[in-house]
Amino acid sequence: MGYKLAGFDVIGCNEIDPRMNKVYVANHHPKFNYLCDIRQLVEKAKAHELPEELYNLDILDGSPSCSTFSISGSREDAWGKEKKFREGQVAQVLDTLFFDFIDLANELRPKVVIGENVKGILIGNAIDYVRRIIEEFDKAGYTCQTFLLDAQYMGVPQRRERAFFICMRKDIAEPFMEQIDFFTRLPKLTMEFNEEPIPFKEIEDAKGRKINPGTKTYTLWQNIEDGDTSLADAHRRLFGKEAFFNSMLFDPEKVAPTIVADTHSCQILKSHPCYVSRGEHLQCSTFPMDYQAESDKEIGYMVGMSVPPVMMAQVASNVYDQWLSKM
């Protein structure tokens, strides 16, 4: 969606989750659609069994599943272990998916490669993976720059930080030699955004599912105070125990917090006793209001797993203006 907003023609898709692939196809009707493990796609590319249009693309974009690098959860304990996605697909080692993505780039030889991941990949011991990613891109013939961007300053009404790896194929980087930065040895690419943050009240509709009176959740909501960011704050005051960390509060006066796809998480309005609605989810993530999905739950999962389209459009537009338009 973001690339379309930026004026690109998106011709293909690779997805392992059948339900998300169904949603993607229903909304975008890609010319080439591959519902499979990316490793199968790499093998097809090596055998040159893919359409010629998929080779030498302007941009190959990927968001290798990245939950093992999240700053919440087990992090290091989950590294190197196989994990199945929610739909029961084949098990994959999630922290090596980025290298499978680089293998695909090595076979398809796009002019530019853009990879996205969670902020956590740039933190602590995970930085070793960043070094390996840059090294593997280098071996595949690409120069690589990294950026940590926050969607709230890019026209998205949501606080969402994401790491981007933006790479140019070395053989076409030559015309940029006079622009190459002495320290990075890369064609200069800037990603600076200063959009005015959009508070949640600008999109709030309070049409989400109501919180049932008499439930513990309702009791906690009745006892929230200024400054609370989740129901955990109220639970701590009332019961002296830690709980309800995943029940995030959406304050109308502040930018919405990061929407997550965790099925155990809840997003609750601070101003009304209800959960975030389908429309609020879509607007928080800058998806069209008529974006098709079978259920509100599916919408919540989708936006929690996605790079907001306007965020992606900002990145793609800068890559076009600074690089592709000059090639």
Secondary structure, DSSP 8 states (H G I E B T S, - for coil): -HHHHTT----EEEES-HHHHHHHHHHH--SEEEES-HHHHHHHHHTT-S-GGGSS-SEEEE----GGG-SSS-GGGGTT-EE--TT----EEGGGHHHHHHHHHHHH--SEEEEEEEGGGGSGGGHHHHHHHHHHHHHTTEEEEEEEEEGGGTT-SB--EEEEEEEEEHHHHGGGGGGB-TTT-SB------------GGGT----S-B--TTSHHHHHHHT--TT--BHHHHHHHHHSS---TTEEEE-TTS-B------TT-EEEESSSSBB--HHHHHHHTT--TT---S-HHHHHHHHHHS--HHHHHHHHHHHHHHTGGG-
